[in-house]
Each structure stands twice: as structure tokens, then as C-alpha cells.
């Protein structure tokens, strides 16, 4: 009995665990705007490209700094020679096989090069800083794009709710009219007209659903998210009166934006980089001074180690005869110094004995570079002028974007206020038309016109609402504030 009870409890526990797992897997993640932006930034290829560019600039800075240090190289060789050749140690011709080898090392350092090395370091550091702002600009662009599509989804979601409400009103009115027609209070044409109106509202509902699906797809694409992945976004309770009204003038917003927008900082750093590029080009006209040194040694298995000299007595030897008498002539006895060599000349000993060093200072004065240095200087000046023009163009574009956003925010607020009054008036008009239609004092055309006008006004109100919210958020972004829907 206890065994059955334990088995029962085990099965119940297993079922509860499976149910809990199923419930957790069925829960849909609700994405906030910040989460959508972060997801897009993590998966966007343009941001990855900017990160790689930044990494390349970091490498360039390190390389230019290490260029100030001496270069050092070392090598060695070993080989076997056959036939008649020159012994690298004795520099004499030999006609036998021998083994030889050598070691060498060299170093070279630039003492002065017209400031090219120092200016290159400064230029690469500026390029690195500019690439950091370019990366920030890429992230901002992704954030703005995702925020635009996010708000577009919210807009189309409210449009869908508006279409659903319109269909509910038509359906309820149709059911009421059917009862009145059956009771003989209204003619059958009223029912047929409402059935046509309901069909039109159903088409509007389908179109609203399609628009919402298209907006969600566009948001997924801006996030680099697969289309078949579920995406449910959070709809914050954000109304127009919760958004700060535009109080800053466009000129004031521009003064703040020009100080904090990364594209402006990057463009200004690009000017500084090209100024240094011009100095680098001028440095090629100046003399350069460098110092180099080397050390080398070698080995040969035919070499013999010199041990010293030995003095030996040379006896008198006949060197000729006297002409005519035939009497022999002898040389005088003497002494002769004979060099002594060892047949066991070790490799280490040869390396020590054959060690050679050299130090050299070189001065290079450019006289004629076949127009190469002059052309590089002219190109550097043109690049500097282009960077100045580009920086001014970036500032002009920023100013125009701010002016446009400010104008659009002001216009959308006016449009929202006007549409809000229009909706309130059309709601009263529709309520009156509906009452008169229900008692037979108004025809269906009047009722349909009032209904369609109210639906269109509500649609325009939702669009004006999100248009204003987005434009104000854009202006906040130019003021240095992050784009949020809090």
C-alpha cells in the first residue's frame, strides 16, 4: 500500500513539474524599447564593422609608438661546400669539401626623421578617438531607427484597436437593427446598409492587422531578428501631456547638440588628423638621421687555431758553387720562426676569435624625389580642406535636422490639439446621428458619414500623438538625453 502511495505522489509531482515547465515555456517575453535597441546594437553588422575599425586604429597607435624603438634582427647559417671555393674564415681557395657556418645580428634606430614618427603617433591617436565617436554614431543611428519602428508598431497597434472598436460598434448596431426590423419598426434596407457597413469595417480591420504585421516585421529587420521569432513589445502608458513640451528654440538645441553629437566630434578630429598629415608630408622634405650597428662571426671545419711561433735553427746549406773552381758555397747558419697551429679548433673558439662589430651613422638629405614629396604634400593639403568642408557639412546637416524636427514637433502638437477637438465634436455628432438613426429620423447615409468621420478622426489623432512623441524624443536626443518612453 505504501508503495502505491509513493508511486502516486511521484507521478503527481512529475505532472506538476511538466506543467510548470510548459507554463514557463509558453510565457512570451515582452520587449521594452531599451531591450530592442540593445538587441539591435549587439547584432548589427555596421556596429561590428565600426568596432573592427576601432581595433585597427588601436593597432596603428601601438605600431607607431613602437616605430620609435630600434629594429633588431639576428640570423645564422650553416652549409657544406664542394670543390674549389673560398674558405670564409681564411679567405683562401681550397679544393676540398668543408663545413662552414656563421651568426649575425644587426640593429637600426632612427634618430631624426623630420618629426614624421612623432606626428604619426599623434595622428593615429586622433584617428582612434575619432573611430570611437564613429562607433557611438553608429549606435545612435541604430537606436533612432529601432525607436522609429518601435513607435510605428505602437501606432499601428492603436490603429488596430480603433478598427476593432469600430467593428464592434457596427456589429452592435446591426444586431439592434435586426431586432427592430423583425419587429417592423425599421425597414429591411437599414439592416442591409448596416451589413454593408460591417463588411467595410471588417476590411478596415484586416488592413489594420496587415499594417501592424508589416510594422512588426520592419522592427524585427531593424533589430536583425529573424522574422519567425516571436516579438511582443511593451506599450508604455505614454500620453501627450506626459511628454515635455518643446520649449527650447532650435538655435539653443543646436548649440547643445554641436557639443555632444559624436558625428560632429568625429568630423572635428578628422580635421586635426589631416593637419598632422600635412606636417607628416612636410617632414619628408627634411633630412633624416639614423644609427645602425652589427655583429657577426663565422666557423669553418678547415680552420686551424694559431698557437704561436717556434724558433728553429737552420744549418748552413749549399747554395751554389764558385764558377771556374767548382768550390761549394754555403749559406750562413741561422734561426727561423715557424707558426704553430692546432688541428682541434673548437666552434666556440672560432666564434670568439672571428667576432666582428660595426657601428654606422647615416644622414639622408632629400634633394630630388621626382615630385613624390611635393605631390604627397599637395594631397595632404587637399585632404585637410575636404575635412574642413565635411565638418561644416556635418554641422549644417545637424542644424537642418534639428530645425526640421522642431518644426515637425510644433506642427504635430498643433495637429494633435486640433484633432483632439475634432474627435470630441465628431463623437457628439455620431452619438446624435446614431440616436436619430435608431428612431428613424436619419437615413443610413448620415449615420455612415458620421461613423466614418469619427473613425478617420480617431486614426488621425493616434498618428498625431505618436508623431509628436517621437519628434519630442528626437529633440531630447539632440540635447544629449537617451531615447526612452518613460
TORDOPA-263252 format. One record per residue (C-alpha): residue in one letter; x, y, z. Coordinates in steps of 0.05 Angstrom, whole numbers, padded with zeros to 5 digits, always signed. Each point is the difference from the previous one (the first is absolute). Example, Ala and Ser with C-alpha at 12.3 -4.5 7.8 and 13.67 -1.06 7.14 Angstrom:
<drenlums>
a+00246-00090+00156/s+00027+00069-00013/
</drenlums>
This chain:
<drenlums>
x+00000+00000+00000/x+00057+00047+00017/x+00033-00016-00066/x-00063+00020-00038/x-00006+00064+00039/x+00073+00019-00015/x-00010-00017-00073/x-00063+00044-00002/x+00036+00059+00033/x+00059-00008-00048/x-00046+00002-00061/x-00036+00061+00027/x+00066+00036+00013/x+00024-00017-00070/x-00064+00027-00031/x+00005+00064+00040/x+00072+00011-00022/x-00017-00012-00073/x-00059+00048+00006/x+00045+00053+00031/x+00052-00008-00055/x-00055+00005-00053/x-00027+00063+00032/x+00068+00033+00002/x+00015-00019-00072/x-00067+00029-00023/x+00013+00067+00033/x+00017+00052-00052/x+00056+00049+00012/x-00024+00072-00003/x+00053+00045-00030/x+00011+00071+00023/x+00029+00053-00046/x+00067-00003+00036/x+00003-00076-00009/x-00016+00006-00074/x+00055+00052-00008/x+00051-00041+00038/x-00017-00062-00041/x+00008+00038-00064/x+00067+00029+00021/x+00026-00069+00018/x-00019-00029-00067/x+00009+00057-00049/x+00056-00011-00051/x+00015+00075-00008/x+00016+00004+00074/x+00045-00061-00006/x+00035+00033-00058/x+00010+00063+00040/x+00028-00041+00058/x+00050-00033-00047/x+00020+00068-00026/x+00012+00023+00071/x+00043-00062+00012/x+00041+00014-00062/x+00013+00071+00025/x+00022-00027+00067/x+00050-00044-00036/x+00024+00060-00041/x+00013+00040+00063/x+00042-00057+00030/x+00038-00009-00065/x+00017+00074-00006/x+00025+00002+00072/x+00044-00061-00010/x+00028+00033-00062/x+00041+00045+00047/x+00038-00061+00025/x+00060-00030-00035/x-00011-00058-00047/x+00039-00063+00016/x+00014-00061-00042/x+00041-00063+00007/x+00017-00058-00045/x+00044-00060-00010/x+00022-00046-00056/x+00035-00066-00009/x+00020-00035-00064/x+00047-00049-00034/x+00043+00020-00059/x+00027-00046-00054/x+00057+00009-00050/x+00042+00062-00006/x-00028+00057+00040/x+00020+00055+00049/x+00005-00017+00073/x-00041+00055+00036/x+00048-00001+00059/x+00068-00001-00034/x-00023+00034-00065/x+00044-00049-00037/x-00018-00046-00057/x-00008-00073+00020/x-00014-00060-00044/x-00033-00046+00051/x-00066-00007+00034/x-00011+00039+00064/x-00055+00021+00048/x-00010+00073+00018/x-00050+00043+00037/x-00011+00068+00030/x-00042+00043+00047/x-00019+00073-00008/x-00043+00053+00033/x-00016+00072-00019/x-00038+00059+00029/x-00025+00065-00030/x-00031+00061+00033/x-00027+00064-00029/x+00026+00061+00037/x-00036+00054-00040/x-00049-00003-00058/x-00029+00069-00005/x-00051-00014+00055/x-00035-00053-00042/x+00000-00053+00054/x-00026+00045+00056/x-00054+00031-00044/x-00021-00069-00023/x-00011-00021+00072/x-00043+00062+00012/x-00039-00011-00064/x-00014-00073+00016/x-00023+00019+00071/x-00048+00051-00030/x-00025-00051-00050/x-00013-00049+00057/x-00040+00052+00038/x-00039+00017-00063/x-00016-00073-00012/x-00029-00003+00071/x-00047+00056-00018/x-00017-00035-00066/x-00019-00061+00040/x-00043+00042+00045/x-00032+00031-00062/x-00016-00069-00028/x-00032-00020+00065/x-00042+00064+00000/x-00023-00012-00071/x-00022-00070+00018/x-00035+00026+00063/x-00038+00053-00040/x-00020-00050-00053/x-00025-00051+00050/x-00037+00054+00040/x-00034+00023-00064/x-00023-00070-00017/x-00019-00013+00073/x-00046+00060+00002/x-00028-00020-00068/x-00020-00067+00029/x-00034+00035+00058/x-00036+00046-00050/x-00025-00057-00042/x-00021-00038+00063/x-00045+00057+00021/x-00025+00005-00071/x-00019-00073+00005/x-00036+00012+00066/x-00037+00057-00033/x-00021-00044-00057/x-00024-00054+00048/x-00041+00051+00038/x-00031+00026-00064/x-00018-00072-00019/x-00030-00012+00069/x-00043+00062-00007/x-00024-00021-00069/x-00014-00071+00024/x-00040+00024+00060/x-00039+00049-00043/x-00014-00056-00050/x-00027-00046+00055/x-00045+00055+00026/x-00025+00017-00069/x-00016-00073-00015/x-00046-00002+00061/x-00034+00065-00022/x-00009-00027-00071/x-00030-00064+00027/x-00047+00041+00043/x-00020+00042-00061/x+00027+00064+00028/x+00053+00010-00054/x+00003-00020-00073/x+00044-00057-00025/x+00045+00050-00037/x+00027+00025+00066/x+00024-00070+00017/x+00031-00009-00069/x+00036+00067+00006/x+00029-00019+00067/x+00022-00068-00026/x+00038+00038-00055/x+00029+00047+00053/x+00022-00060+00042/x+00034-00031-00060/x+00037+00065-00013/x+00023+00001+00073/x+00024-00072-00006/x+00042+00021-00060/x+00028+00058+00041/x+00017-00049+00056/x+00037-00046-00048/x+00039+00058-00029/x+00017+00023+00071/x+00025-00070+00017/x+00042-00002-00063/x+00030+00068+00016/x+00017-00023+00070/x+00033-00063-00026/x+00040+00041-00050/x+00022+00048+00056/x+00021-00058+00044/x+00039-00031-00057/x+00035+00066-00013/x+00018+00005+00074/x+00029-00071-00001/x+00041+00016-00062/x+00029+00063+00033/x+00018-00044+00059/x+00031-00054-00044/x-00051-00049+00030/x-00027-00058-00041/x-00071+00011-00026/x-00026-00065+00031/x+00023+00019+00070/x-00055+00024+00047/x+00004+00074+00017/x-00049+00031+00050/x+00017+00072+00018/x-00020+00037+00062/x-00050+00056-00010/x+00016+00054+00052/x-00056+00043+00025/x+00027+00062-00033/x-00045+00058-00016/x+00013+00067-00031/x-00008+00037+00066/x+00055-00044+00029/x+00050+00022-00052/x+00038+00064+00013/x-00022+00056-00046/x+00051+00028-00047/x+00026+00063+00033/x+00071+00005-00026/x+00010+00039-00063/x+00034-00037-00059/x+00061+00044+00007/x+00007-00018+00074/x-00008-00074-00015/x+00052+00005-00054/x+00050+00034+00047/x-00007-00060+00047/x+00000-00053-00054/x+00062+00026-00035/x+00037-00011+00065/x-00023-00072+00013/x-00018-00033-00065/x+00054-00052-00019/x-00002+00014-00075/x+00020+00073+00013/x+00057-00021+00046/x+00024-00052-00050/x+00000+00052-00057/x+00039+00050+00042/x+00051-00054+00019/x+00006-00017-00073/x+00023+00072-00013/x+00054-00007+00053/x+00022-00066-00030/x+00008+00031-00068/x+00039+00059+00029/x+00049-00051+00028/x-00001-00035-00067/x+00024+00065-00032/x+00056+00005+00051/x+00020-00072-00015/x+00003+00016-00074/x+00043+00061+00014/x+00047-00043+00042/x+00020-00039-00063/x+00037+00063-00024/x+00045+00000+00061/x+00064-00040+00011/x-00003-00065+00038/x+00053-00027+00048/x+00007-00073+00020/x+00049-00044+00036/x+00013-00074-00013/x+00045-00054+00028/x+00017-00072-00016/x+00038-00058+00029/x+00020-00064-00036/x+00045-00062+00005/x+00012-00064-00039/x+00027-00070+00003/x+00035-00049-00047/x+00022-00072+00012/x+00063+00014-00040/x+00023+00056+00045/x+00060-00012+00046/x+00012+00035+00065/x+00065+00040+00004/x+00039-00022+00061/x+00062+00043-00008/x+00068-00003-00034/x+00060-00047+00010/x+00072+00021-00013/x+00042-00054-00034/x+00074+00000-00020/x+00014-00001-00074/x+00067-00033-00017/x+00046+00024-00055/x-00022-00025-00067/x+00036-00001-00067/x-00029+00053-00043/x+00046-00006-00060/x+00072-00006-00025/x+00055+00048-00019/x+00006+00007-00075/x+00064-00026-00027/x+00025-00036+00063/x-00063-00038+00017/x+00009+00015+00073/x-00068-00007+00037/x-00033+00062+00030/x-00040-00008+00066/x-00051+00045+00033/x+00012+00026+00068/x-00035-00040+00056/x-00057+00036+00035/x-00069-00004+00034/x-00072+00000-00029/x-00068+00012+00033/x-00051-00052-00019/x-00075+00010+00017/x-00034-00055+00039/x-00074-00020-00012/x-00047-00045+00037/x-00040-00051-00039/x-00057+00003+00052/x-00030+00070-00009/x-00066+00000+00039/x-00062+00036-00025/x-00006+00045+00061/x+00073+00020-00007/x-00010+00017-00074/x-00062+00041+00016/x+00039+00039+00053/x+00062+00010-00045/x-00040+00019-00062/x-00047+00049+00035/x-00009+00066-00036/x-00040+00063+00017/x-00019+00063-00037/x-00037+00065+00015/x-00025+00047-00054/x-00034+00068+00002/x-00039+00018-00063/x-00025+00068-00024/x-00049+00004-00057/x-00015+00067-00031/x-00057+00000-00051/x+00019+00039-00061/x-00045-00024-00057/x-00058-00048+00012/x-00028+00001-00071/x-00059+00043+00025/x-00021-00054+00049/x+00007+00041+00064/x-00032+00061-00032/x-00059-00041-00025/x-00010-00031+00069/x+00000+00069+00032/x-00051+00027-00050/x-00045-00061+00012/x+00006+00012+00075/x-00022+00072-00008/x-00059-00021-00042/x-00020-00053+00052/x+00002+00054+00054/x-00045+00045-00041/x-00048-00057-00012/x-00003-00016+00074/x-00016+00073+00015/x-00056+00000-00051/x-00026-00067+00026/x-00001+00026+00072/x-00039+00062-00021/x-00048-00044-00040/x-00011-00045+00060/x-00016+00061+00043/x-00047+00027-00054/x-00035-00066-00006/x-00008-00004+00076/x-00029+00070+00003/x-00049-00017-00057/x-00021-00064+00035/x-00013+00037+00064/x-00039+00055-00035/x-00042-00053-00037/x-00012-00040+00064/x-00020+00063+00037/x-00047+00022-00055/x-00031-00069-00004/x-00008-00004+00076/x-00034+00067+00002/x-00045-00017-00059/x-00018-00069+00028/x-00019+00031+00067/x-00046+00049-00035/x-00028-00056-00042/x-00011-00042+00062/x-00037+00056+00037/x-00043+00014-00061/x-00015-00073-00012/x-00016-00011+00073/x-00054+00054-00004/x-00024-00029-00066/x-00007-00069+00031/x-00040+00028+00058/x-00046+00036-00048/x-00009-00060-00046/x-00015-00045+00059/x-00059+00045+00017/x-00020+00002-00073/x+00003-00075-00005/x-00039-00009+00065/x-00055+00046-00026/x-00001-00033-00068/x-00004-00069+00031/x-00058+00021+00044/x-00038+00031-00058/x+00016-00061-00043/x-00027-00047+00053/x-00067+00036+00003/x-00004+00008-00075/x+00012+00075-00003/x+00065-00008-00040/x+00018-00042-00060/x+00058-00048-00004/x+00043+00048-00041/x+00001+00050+00056/x+00017-00055+00050/x+00055-00028-00044/x+00031+00068-00013/x+00001+00015+00075/x+00031-00068+00015/x+00054+00004-00053/x+00018+00071+00020/x+00008-00021+00072/x+00043-00060-00020/x+00045+00043-00044/x+00007+00053+00054/x+00020-00052+00052/x+00051-00028-00049/x+00029+00069-00012/x+00001+00013+00075/x+00041-00063+00013/x+00048+00018-00056/x+00009+00072+00025/x+00012-00026+00070/x+00057-00045-00018/x+00027+00050-00050/x+00006+00052+00055/x+00029-00049+00051/x+00053-00023-00049/x+00020+00071-00021/x+00007+00022+00072/x+00043-00061+00015/x+00044+00017-00060/x+00010+00071+00028/x+00016-00030+00068/x+00051-00044-00034/x+00034+00061-00031/x+00002+00030+00069/x+00042-00060+00023/x-00056-00041+00031/x-00011-00074-00017/x-00063-00020-00038/x-00047-00033+00049/x-00076-00005+00007/x+00001+00009+00076/
</drenlums>
